[in-house]
Amino acid sequence: MKSDYDIVICGGGMIGAALATRLAPHGFSIALVEAQAPAAYDLSQRFDLKVCALSPKSAEVMQQSKAWSILQEMRLCPYKRMRVWEMAVFGDLTFDASQVGVPELGHIVENRLVQLSLWQALEDSENVDLICPASPQQFHHEGSTTTIDLDTGQSLSARLVVGADGAQSKVRQGFGVGVNRGQYQQACLVASVNTQLGQQDITWQRFVSTGPQAFLPLLGQHGSVVWYHQADQARALCSLSNEDLAAKIMAQFPPQLGQIEVIDKASFGLQKQHTQSYCKQGMVLIGDAAHVINPLAGQGVNLGFQDVNCLAKVLTDAYNNGQDWSATQVLRRYEKQRKLANSLMLHSMDAFHHGFSQTNSKTKWLRNLALASANLPVIKKRVVRYAMGM
């Protein structure tokens, strides 16, 4: 295997692999470095705990390679409606794909299967070498080249290093990029469940003072429960037996879901962070390596796919125009577009979180008034299009 590349992407998860599929057809030589391969797919497998809501815009990124058709041969669940409500008179509304003339609002899919479909789409690419298992340890930048030392003892060189290696990015740390971060007082319980009723085409999200409660449909009689709570309460819920947790869920969630059986569960803390810079000479950051937002609206992975689309266009446009596509001034074009958009989403989710954490009657009245206003057709259509990445 060779050691000199145009681009080394550190992190072969959903976002790093998606970038490789977007860049491969344009002639860049690419190494995709990942510590752990996704497990193979089998129809009899249990559903994973980690799922995401892919927007149509994110699906479009995957459709530019074979990844989307491969994913469709596995399992993914389209949803057409989204109900959002708070326990009050006015605060209940349902968004519907038909309001903007599209077949669905998005798809609920397991993270692993998104990654796996992208990897399989890369198998026939002559321009991409998948190096796994391997992790970057050190970076040495000199002139227009960076050398990446891997924990396997191998060294790679590249004109551009892409950090797609998550919130604890070794690329970000290795290039000395600072980050602003914060921790929420809430935590999130995630449970994989079987449902009495068959697949539904709707996601449910209710807001209570302790945090949102959501149900995401999966294929067949399966679903994913996402329950935000105070950190100690989320841990307490997670420590319950599956039977006792199922009883708690059925007491809190819509009766339309029927009986619930908990199959697996986990809890995790909530954080936010945003890097001070998205790029330096010979390096650029995408996805969670650049930004981590509150996951309550399910937009984190979709922001990462938007990063992919933007960076791929910036690099290929520069390449096609005969420019030095790895130059900082070119990478700044990507940063200018994505940093502002990601910052707006981060602050919006922050405001959303704090707004729905307030328990006084005036704030509740304002929240429900906002939800009632969103029922107006013009506003409703805009909200739906925004949620779909349109």
N, C-alpha and C positions, 0 to 999 in steps of 0.2 A: 504494500500500500504506500502511496506517495505521502510526502510530508509538507509540500508547498501548495498553498491554496490561495484563491482570491479572497474567500470569506470562510471564517470558522465560526459556526454558530454553537455557542455553549448553552446547552439545554435543549433536549429533544422532545420536550412535552408538546402540548397542543400548539402553542404559539411558535416555538422554535421550528417545529416540523412544518407548520403551515408556511412560514417564511421560506424554508427550503423548497417547498413545492412551487411557490410563486417565482423564485429566482432561477431555479434549475433550467427552465426552457430558454433562458436568455443568455446562456453561454458562460455564466460564472462557474468556476470550480469551487465546490463547497464541501466542507467537512461538518457533519452534524455530530456533536459530542454529547453523549448522554450516559448517566450513571446506571440507569436501570431500564431494561426493556419492558414494554407493556405485555402483560400476560396474553396469551392467545385467546381467541374468542371461541366459545362453545355455547350453543343454544341452551344447553341444560344448566349453565352457570347461574348462580344467584345474581341479582342485580347489585352493582357496586353502590357503596354509600355516596361516593362523590359523583354528582350529576350536575349538569349545567343547562341553562336555557339558551340555546343558540338562536340568535336572531336571523332573519332572512339575509341580512348583509353579511353575517359571518358564514352562512351557508354558501353565499356567492363566492367567497374566497376559496372554499373547498371545492366548489364546482369547476374552478379553473384547472383542476387536475382530476384524476380519477377518484380522489378521496371521497367525494360525496356519494358516488354510486356504490363504492365499496361499503361505506357506512350504512347505506340503505339496505344492503344485503345482510347486515347484522341486525341491530334493533335500535330504533329511535321512535319517539312518540310525538306526533304533531299535536299542537293545541290551537284551537280556534278562538277561544274566549278566555278572559281573565276577569275574575270578580274580585273587587277590592272593597272592603267595608270596615266601618267601626261601629260599635254597638250604640247607635243613636238613630234618630228618626231619619235624617237626611243622608247619612254617610254610607251609602251603598250604591255601587255602580258596577256595571259589567261592560268591558270592552270586547268588541267582536271584530274578527278579521273582515267580515262583510262590510263593515263601516268604511273600509278603505279599499274594498274591491280586491282582496287577496285571499288565497285559500286557507292560510293559517298565519298566526302571529309569530310562530317559531316552533322549535322542537326541543323536547326534553331528552337528553341523551347522557349516557355515562361518559365521564371524562376519558377514561381509559380507551373506550371505543373510538372516540374522536382521534386520539393520539395514534391508535393502532391503524386506523384507516389511512391516516396521513403517511405513516411509515410504509404501509403496503403500496401506496401510490408512488413512493420514491424508489421502489425496488428496481424498476426498469430504467431509472435515470443514470446515465453515464457520467453526469456531472456532480453527483452527490455520493460521498463516502460516509456511511453511518458507522461511527466509532463508539462501540458500546460493549461492555461497561467501561466507562472512563470518566474522569472528572478533572477539570483544570486545577492546577496547584499554584502556578506562578506565571506571570506575564512579563516579558521583557520587550519594551518598545524602543526601536532604534530606527531613525529615519522614517521610511515609509512602510516598515515591516514590523510586525509583532510576533515574537516567538511565544508559544503557549506550551508550558511543560505540563504533561498529564501525569496522573498518579500511576499510570501503567509503565512509566519510564520513557514513553514516546514523547517527542517534541514536534509540534506543528508550527508552521509559519503562515502568516496571512497578512494581506493588505488591510483587512477589516475584521475585527472581532465583534461579534454580536452577542450581547448578554441577554439570553432568554431563559436564564436559570433561576427564576423565582425571586421571592421576597428577600431571601438571604444571599443574593447574587454574589458569587465569587468574582465575577467580572467587574461588577460595580466596586467591590472592595479593592480588587487588584489594581484598578485604575484610579483609586483615590477619590471617587465621586461621593459627595456627602448626601445625606438623606434626612428629610424631616419626617418624624413619625409620631404617632400617638396611639394610646390604647383606650378602648371603650370599656365601660364598666360591665357591659353585657357579654354574654357568651351565647353560643348557638348549639342547640341539640339537633342532630340529623339522624333520622331513623329511616331505614328501608322497610317497607311494610307490604303485606298482602292485603287486598281489599275484598270485601264481600261482593261488591259490584264490579262489573267489567270496566274496561278502559273508558274514561271520559275525555271530552275534548276541552276541558276547562281547568285552569289553575285557580286556586283559592288563596287569598291573602287577607287576613283580618288583623286589625291593629287594636291592641290593648295596651294598657299603661306599662306593662312589663316588657313589651316589644312585640314585633310582628309574629304571626303564626301562619305558615304557608303549607299548602299541599300541592305537589307537582305530580301529574299523572305520568305513568310509564305504561308500556305495553301490557296487554292482558289485564290481569287482576293484581296489579302492582302499583306502587307509588312511592314518593319520597316526602317525608314530613320534615319541615324545617321550623324549629321553634326557638325563638329568641327569648332570653330571660336574663335576670340578674345572674352573674357568673356562678355564685354558690348554688342557686336554684337549678341552673342548667346542669351542673355537675350532679346535683341530687337526683334530678330526673334520669340522668344517664345511668346512675347506680341502681335504679329500680330493676326488678325483673322484667323480662319482656312482656309478661302478662299484665303486671301492674302499670307499666308504661302505656300499654295499649288502652287500658281503662282510662288513664289520664287524657290520652289523645282523644278518645271518643267523647269525653266529657267537654272538650274544648273546641273540637272541630265540627264542621257542618254535618248534620245527620244524613245528608245526601250521599256521603261516602260509605255508609253502612258499617258493618263490623270491620275492625282493624286487627291484624295480627302483625306484631313487630318481629322482624327477622334479624335485624342487626341495628346497632346504634353507636353513636360517638358524639362527643362534645368538643368544641374548640373555642378559644378566645377570639375576640374581634380586634383588629388593628387597622390603622390607616397609615400610609406613608407615601411620600412623593420625593423622588430624587431631585437634587438641586440642579442637575444638568442631565440631559439625555444623551450627550455625546462629548467625546474628546477626540484628539487626533488618533485615528485608527480604531475607534471603539464607538459603539452605539448600543443603547438599551431599549428593550421592548417588553411589553407585558408586565407581569408582576415585578420584574427586575427594576422597572421604572416607576410603577405606581401600584398601590394596593388600596382598594376602596372598601367601604362597608358593603357586604354582599347582599344586603336586604332587597335590592332591586334586581339582583342576578346579572348585573352588567359588567362584572370584572372581566370575564373571558371575552365578551364582545368588544370591550375596549382594546383588549390584546389583539383581536383579529383586525380591528381598525388600524392599530399600529402597523401590523403586517402589511395591510393593503397600502398604507401611506408610504412606508419605508421602501417597499418593493417598487412603487412607482417612482419615487425620488431617485433610487439607484439606477433603475433601468432607463429612465429619461436622461440622466447624466451620461450613462454608458453610451446610449444611442446618439447623443450629441457630441461625443468625443471628449467629454470632460473627465477630470479625475474624480470618479464616483466615490472614492474613499476619502476625499478631502473634507476637512472639517466644515468648510463653507457650504458644501453640498449637504452634509449631514444636518446642518443647522436648519435646512429647509424642512426636513422631517420634524425636528424638534419644535420649530415655530408653529407648525400645524397641530401637532399632537399634544404638546405640553399644555397649551391653553385649554383645549377640549377636555383633556383628562382632568385638569385642575377644576374646571367647571363642574364636571361630574362628581369629583371627590367632594367638593364643597356642597353640592346639591344633596348628596347622600348624607353628608354630615348634618345639614340643616333638617333633612327629613328625619333622621334618627333622633335629633334633639327635640324636634317639634312633636313627634309622637311619643316622646318619653315624658312630656309634661302632663300632669294630672289635674290641673286646676280647671274649673268649669269654663272660664273664658277661652282658654286655649282649645279645649274640646269643641266648643261652639265654633271657633274659627276653623278648626280642622274639618269639621263636618260641613261647614259652609263651603270650604274649598272643594271637598268631594262632590257636594251638590252642584257647584259651578262646573265641575268637570263633566257633568252629565249633559251640558249644553252641546248640541251636535258639532259645532265648529271646533270647540275646545277638545271635545272627545276625539275627533278625528286627528287633531294635531298630536294629542297624547299618544294615540295608537301608533302613528307614524314615527314618532320619536322613539318609542319603546322598541320598534322594529328596526331601528337604525336607518330609517328613511329620511 
